[in-house]
Amino acid sequence: MSFQETFKALSDPTRREILQLLRQGALPAGEIAEHFNMTGATISHHLSVLKNAGLVDAERRGTYIYYEINLSVLEEILSWMTGLYGGSS
């Protein structure tokens, strides 16, 4: 995970909305897709970008892949940003 990948992933409003959905807990890709007016392939692309950036984890459960938010990456970013803010006077 690099900050560049993470910020690129966060720059897209659809991906930010996916993260909002995942705040409630893990969801399968199909359920995530139901919230959007776009193809399953497009949602899969967004999920792949989020996964590659380390913002979500994917776990196969039977025939479904469940996605879950990865808070450790967000905490790392928040810590870095807080350090920037706290370091300025």
N, C-alpha and C positions, 0 to 999 in steps of 0.2 A: 504494500500500500504506500502510495506517495501522496503528498498533499496535492500535487497537480492533478492526479487522477480523481482524488476525492472532491476537490473543488469543481472540476469539470463535471463530475456526476451530479453534484448539488446544483449546478447552474441551470439544469433543466427543470421546468415547473412540473412536468409529469413525474419525474423521478422524486421530486420533493413531495408530491402528493402520495406516491407509493409509500414513502417513508412514513408519512402521516397515518396511512392505513395500517402499517405494520406496528405502530405504537401500541395497538390493542393486543398484539400477539401475532404468532405465526399464521400465515395464510398460504393456501395453495395458489399456484399461478392462475388457475382458472377463476378463482374467486377475486383475485386482484383485477384480472381483466374485465370482470363484470362492472367495475366502477368507471370504465373508460369507454369512449366511443372510438376504438381503434382496433386493429387486427391483433390476434394473438401473437403473431410474429413480432409486431412492434412492441408489445408488452414484454415479450421474451428478450428483445434487444435491450430495453430499459433495465430489466432485471439483471441481465448480464453485465451491463455497465456498473450497476450498483454493486454487484457481487465482486467484479474485478477491482473496484475501488475499496473493497473491504467494508462497505456500509451495510451489506446484508449477508447472511449465511443461508445456504440452501441445504436441505436435508430430504432425502427420499424416504417417503413413508408409503409403502405399498406401491401403487401405481402413480402416486402424486409426488410432486416436489413442493415442499413447504419452504417459504421464505420468511426469515426472521431478521429484525433489525439487529445490527451489531453495535451495541452501545460503546464498546471499548474504543472504536475508531472515533466516534463522535466525542467521547470524553477526551481523547488525545488532542483533537482539534480545538476543543473548548479550552483545554489547559494551555495550549500554545497561544490562543487568542487572548486569554486572560493575562498571560505573561506579557504580551505586547502592551496591553492596556495598563497593567500595573507598573510596567517599566517606564512609562512616560510621565513626565512631570511638567 
